[in-house]
Amino acid sequence: MSLDQLRLGEAAVESALVLGVSTLPAAWHALDSTLATVFAAMWLLLASGVYALHAVTFDCFRLTGQRRRRIFSFTRSEE
């Protein structure tokens, strides 16, 4: 299984935005090499988690053919 470069880029940007908005404003004044290493590790964990979730979700849609049928039900109905 190969890595999808577009999906990997999207996951990296999304995780960078989350870290940038949530942690950097509070930690900017205390930023040193140790904290930068912690942020890099958090970024890697978030990026890999987002990549995995996107891979599972979109591959499931592709394998089940839901994109062609356009069945995106967000609620449960008793039809």
N, C-alpha and C positions, 0 to 999 in steps of 0.2 A: 504494500500500500504506500503510495507516494503522498507527499504533502502538497496540498493545493495552495499555491502561492498567493492567490487573491484572498482566500479564506484566512490564511495566516496573517496577511497584512491587515485585514479587517479586524481580526482578533487583537493584534498588537496595538492598533490605534485605539480600539475601544478600551482596552485595559489601561493604556497610557492616559486616556481621558479620565477614567475613573480614579486612577492614582493622582493625577494632576489636580483634579477638583477636590478630592477628599483629603489628601494628606499633605501635599506640598505647601499650601498656604499656612498651615499650622506649624510645619516643621522647617520652614525656610530659614529662619534665623539660627537654628541649631544644626543645619546641614553640614555634615562632615563625611569622611570617607566610610565610616562604619554605617552611618544612616543611609548613605547612597547605596551601599551594598545590600542593606535590608530592603530598600526600595526596588533595587534591581531584581532581587529574589522574589519579592511580591509581584513585580511586573511579569516575571516569567511564569509564576504560578497562575496568575489571572489570565494571561494570554493563552497558556495551554488549556486552562479550563474552558475558556470561551471558545477556543478552536475545537475542542472535543465536543462541546454542546452543539455547536453549529454543524459539525461533521455528522453527528448522530441524527440531528433533526432533519437536515436537508438530504442526507443519504436515505433516511427512512422515507421521506416524501418521494424521492426518485424511485426507490425500490417498490413502493406500494402503488405508484402511479397516481398519487393524489393531485399532482400538479396538472396532469392532463384532464382529470375529471373535475377539477376545481371544487373539491369538497373540503371546505375549511369551516367546520362547524365549531364554534366556540362555546356553545351551550349544549346541554344534553336535552334531547327531545324524545318524546315517546311516539315517533312516527312508525 
